[in-house]
Amino acid sequence: MDLFTAVETRRSVKHYDTTAQMSASEFYHLIQATMLSPTSYNIQHWRFLRVTDPTLRSELKGAAWGQQQVEDASELIILCADINAWRDRPERYWADAPKEAREVLVPMLTNFYAGKPQLQRDEAMRSCGLAAQTMMLAAKAQGYDTGAMVGFDPQNVAELINLPDGYLIGMMIVIGKASKTANGRGGQLSMDEVLFENRF
């Protein structure tokens, strides 16, 4: 599917065909594409938790206030981020770069984030957002529908999935084949309201 078609036709789907399944090759192709998402200093904060256990899916549906797509979608991904990834062996983020680049970038990365917890968290969330959009557009290009979800109790979800210390939950993403057409767009703002030039 053409990228612009994927952008224009992607909708947040809430009703999924419970018989539809992604193949293993489709799923891993999707994750490989998502892993090409940009991150600051190539830190790659994101951690993707694929939930396949039906019992856990049911418990997560409860934590998401009964939203049925948590159980019905072919795939449920909990998109998380490691807030401390910036200091976790940062040399590996530039392992394939020339030595000269590594010697500049690794200390620069460390100095940029050290002692700035708000920036560390903000960067992790930005990385989640970029990865989520890549995932949803890549899934659409594969012929699958998606829904990004923030309607859940994050503490409850964290307990259910044994979220490690220093990790945060960005969102859940459901992926599958729609069983019901998504509602029409609620209303797009005009370009004049959102696009500015040079200064506000």
C-alpha positions as CSV (number, residue, x, y, z in Angstrom):
1,M,0.0,0.0,0.0
2,D,1.2,3.5,-0.8
3,L,2.3,5.5,2.3
4,F,-0.1,8.3,1.7
5,T,-3.0,5.8,1.3
6,A,-2.0,4.2,4.6
7,V,-2.0,7.6,6.3
8,E,-5.3,8.6,4.8
9,T,-7.1,5.3,5.5
10,R,-5.7,4.5,8.9
11,R,-8.4,4.7,11.5
12,S,-8.7,3.8,15.2
13,V,-10.6,0.6,15.1
14,K,-12.4,-0.8,18.1
15,H,-14.1,-3.9,16.7
16,Y,-12.0,-6.8,15.5
17,D,-12.6,-10.1,13.7
18,T,-11.7,-12.7,16.3
19,T,-10.8,-15.3,13.6
20,A,-8.2,-13.2,11.8
21,Q,-4.6,-13.8,12.7
22,M,-1.3,-12.3,11.6
23,S,1.2,-14.8,10.3
24,A,4.5,-15.1,12.1
25,S,6.3,-13.5,9.2
26,E,3.9,-10.6,9.0
27,F,4.3,-10.0,12.7
28,Y,8.1,-10.0,12.7
29,H,8.2,-7.9,9.6
30,L,6.0,-5.4,11.4
31,I,8.3,-5.3,14.4
32,Q,11.4,-5.0,12.3
33,A,9.9,-2.0,10.5
34,T,8.9,-0.4,13.8
35,M,12.4,-0.8,15.2
36,L,13.6,1.5,12.4
37,S,11.7,4.4,14.1
38,P,13.9,7.4,15.0
39,T,15.1,8.0,18.5
40,S,17.3,10.7,20.0
41,Y,21.0,9.6,19.9
42,N,19.7,6.2,18.5
43,I,18.9,5.2,22.1
44,Q,15.9,3.0,21.0
45,H,14.1,3.3,24.3
46,W,11.1,1.3,23.2
47,R,10.3,-2.2,24.5
48,F,7.4,-4.1,22.9
49,L,5.4,-6.5,25.1
50,R,3.4,-8.9,22.9
51,V,0.5,-10.3,24.9
52,T,-0.6,-13.7,23.6
53,D,-1.8,-15.4,26.8
54,P,-5.7,-15.4,26.7
55,T,-6.0,-15.2,30.5
56,L,-3.7,-12.2,30.6
57,R,-5.6,-10.6,27.8
58,S,-8.8,-11.0,29.8
59,E,-7.2,-9.4,32.9
60,L,-5.8,-6.6,30.8
61,K,-9.3,-6.0,29.3
62,G,-10.5,-5.5,32.9
63,A,-7.7,-3.0,33.5
64,A,-8.8,-1.2,30.3
65,W,-12.4,-0.9,31.7
66,G,-13.8,-3.7,29.6
67,Q,-12.7,-2.5,26.2
68,Q,-13.3,-5.7,24.1
69,Q,-10.7,-5.0,21.5
70,V,-8.0,-5.9,24.1
71,E,-9.2,-9.5,23.8
72,D,-10.5,-9.6,20.2
73,A,-7.6,-8.1,18.2
74,S,-5.2,-10.4,16.6
75,E,-2.3,-8.8,18.4
76,L,-2.0,-6.7,21.6
77,I,1.2,-4.8,22.0
78,I,2.0,-2.9,25.2
79,L,4.4,-0.2,24.1
80,C,6.8,0.6,26.9
81,A,10.0,2.5,27.3
82,D,13.1,2.2,29.4
83,I,13.7,5.6,30.9
84,N,17.2,4.7,31.8
85,A,18.2,3.4,28.4
86,W,20.4,6.5,27.9
87,R,22.9,5.1,30.5
88,D,22.6,1.4,29.8
89,R,25.8,0.6,27.8
90,P,25.4,3.6,25.5
91,E,28.3,2.5,23.4
92,R,26.1,-0.2,21.8
93,Y,23.8,2.4,20.2
94,W,26.8,3.4,18.0
95,A,28.5,0.0,17.7
96,D,28.4,0.1,13.9
97,A,29.5,3.7,13.5
98,P,33.0,4.8,12.8
99,K,35.3,5.0,15.8
100,E,35.5,8.8,15.5
101,A,31.8,9.2,15.6
102,R,31.5,6.8,18.6
103,E,34.1,8.8,20.6
104,V,32.0,12.0,20.1
105,L,28.5,10.7,20.4
106,V,28.6,8.4,23.4
107,P,29.9,11.0,25.8
108,M,27.6,13.6,24.3
109,L,24.6,11.4,24.8
110,T,25.5,10.8,28.5
111,N,26.1,14.5,29.2
112,F,22.9,15.5,27.5
113,Y,20.6,13.3,29.7
114,A,22.6,13.0,33.0
115,G,20.7,14.7,35.9
116,K,17.7,15.6,33.9
117,P,14.9,13.2,34.9
118,Q,12.1,15.1,33.1
119,L,14.1,15.1,29.9
120,Q,14.8,11.4,30.3
121,R,11.0,10.7,30.7
122,D,10.0,13.1,27.9
123,E,12.5,11.5,25.5
124,A,11.2,8.0,26.3
125,M,7.6,9.1,25.6
126,R,8.7,10.8,22.4
127,S,10.3,7.5,21.3
128,C,7.1,5.6,22.1
129,G,5.0,8.0,20.0
130,L,7.3,7.7,17.0
131,A,7.4,3.9,17.3
132,A,3.6,3.8,17.7
133,Q,3.0,5.7,14.5
134,T,5.5,3.6,12.6
135,M,3.8,0.5,13.8
136,M,0.3,1.6,12.9
137,L,1.2,2.8,9.4
138,A,3.2,-0.4,8.8
139,A,0.3,-2.5,9.9
140,K,-2.0,-0.6,7.6
141,A,0.4,-1.1,4.7
142,Q,0.1,-4.9,5.5
143,G,-3.7,-4.7,5.4
144,Y,-4.3,-4.6,9.1
145,D,-6.2,-2.2,11.3
146,T,-5.0,-0.7,14.6
147,G,-6.1,1.2,17.6
148,A,-3.8,3.1,20.0
149,M,-5.2,2.9,23.5
150,V,-4.5,5.0,26.6
151,G,-7.8,4.2,28.3
152,F,-6.5,1.9,31.0
153,D,-5.3,1.9,34.6
154,P,-1.5,2.1,34.2
155,Q,-0.8,0.9,37.7
156,N,-3.0,-2.2,37.2
157,V,-1.4,-2.9,33.8
158,A,2.1,-2.5,35.2
159,E,1.3,-5.0,38.0
160,L,-0.2,-7.5,35.5
161,I,2.8,-7.4,33.1
162,N,5.5,-7.2,35.8
163,L,6.7,-3.9,34.4
164,P,10.4,-3.5,35.4
165,D,11.6,-0.6,37.5
166,G,12.5,2.4,35.4
167,Y,10.1,1.4,32.6
168,L,7.0,3.3,31.7
169,I,3.9,2.4,29.6
170,G,3.4,4.6,26.6
171,M,0.2,3.0,25.3
172,M,-1.4,-0.2,24.1
173,I,-1.8,-0.9,20.4
174,V,-4.3,-3.5,19.1
175,I,-3.8,-4.9,15.6
176,G,-6.1,-7.0,13.5
177,K,-8.9,-7.0,10.9
178,A,-11.8,-4.7,11.6
179,S,-15.2,-6.5,12.0
180,K,-17.0,-3.2,11.9
181,T,-16.0,0.0,10.0
182,A,-14.6,2.7,12.1
183,N,-16.7,5.8,12.5
184,G,-16.0,8.8,10.2
185,R,-13.5,11.3,11.3
186,G,-14.9,13.5,14.1
187,G,-13.7,16.7,12.5
188,Q,-10.3,17.9,11.2
189,L,-9.1,21.3,12.1
190,S,-8.3,23.5,9.1
191,M,-4.6,23.8,8.0
192,D,-4.9,27.6,8.9
193,E,-5.5,26.6,12.5
194,V,-2.4,24.4,12.8
195,L,0.2,25.5,10.3
196,F,2.3,28.6,11.0
197,E,5.4,30.0,9.6
198,N,8.5,31.4,11.3
199,R,6.6,32.8,14.4
200,F,3.2,32.5,16.0
